[in-house]
């Protein structure tokens, strides 16, 4: 590349704006969802029990962003609230222990989830509390039942559960269903136009002016498939590549490499938080262009036998398989044959 084309000035203004933890002042294209969740949480501002809510939708559709923004609003109003990622805290005990730790509640060291929950309720007294449980649908069904059954009993506590699909709600124990009755709030995948608005706003604040053009942003919005997290990460990666090479602006080659890196990062992050059986099922699907549901079950049992791993029961296998679909690693469609047969294939490959 010629010296004339190289630049010394960085195109980056504030890279934190392109980070996953960044909380924008305004959340675009989610007014209805924000309003619905505000209605659920509004009773807490009157000292009453909030309404339980469930936010669902594909990855990168603003669910966590909405919940975090409203938690910040509650905390500014001196209402106790907390966010827990169920990937990091996968049991009732772990969640209860985290609640005790974050609120620095003393004399709650006993190794018992129920005891810790009782101590937490004593701490709350008669004050409202909002608990966000993100990625709750990634847990085992029995653990989800245990968590929701016990935490929904807390006085004046509202649960905000976040997941990729509604399928886990249908598997809940009837006793749990009768207890929580959550308000369902859907966050659908963003349209290309909506993604374009999101990445343009981030580019305006994160990058120096005239270092990118609308064609690059439109391509990012097209590639991301409705996932704002992937779109923003792709823009961040592309900007970093352009800046490291001192190009002075984001070029098509930077975008393409940034897109590849974003996909690989997303897949690796998802796989790291899944059980060995999830990964085994995914590897079988990834190794096939497409595979029928019955053949996938047979292949899974054969691989387990070859690796000397105890296969999970069919019902658990189906739950794991559906989770891979819900988080976007695997796609599913109905087979053109008689019966309830589906076809599975890899949605993304590293």
Secondary structure, DSSP 4 states (H G I P E B T S, - for coil): --TTT---S-SBS-GGGGSTT---SS-TT-HHHHHHHHHHHGGGGGTSPPPPEEEE-STTSSHHHHHHHHHHHHHHTT-EEEEEETTT--SHHHHHHHHHHHTT-SS--SS-HHHHHHHHHHHHTT--EEEEEETGGGS-HHHHHHHHHHHTTSTTEEEEEEES-SHHHHTS-HHHHHHH-PEEEE-PPPPHHHHHHHHHHHHHHHB-TTSS-HHHHHHHHHHTTT-HHHHHHHHHHHHHHHHHTT-SS--HHHHHHHHHHHHHHHHHHHHHTS-HHHHHHHHHHHTSS-EEHHHHHHHHHHHHHHHT-PPPPHHHHHHHHHHHHHTTSEEEEE-SSSSS-EEEEES---
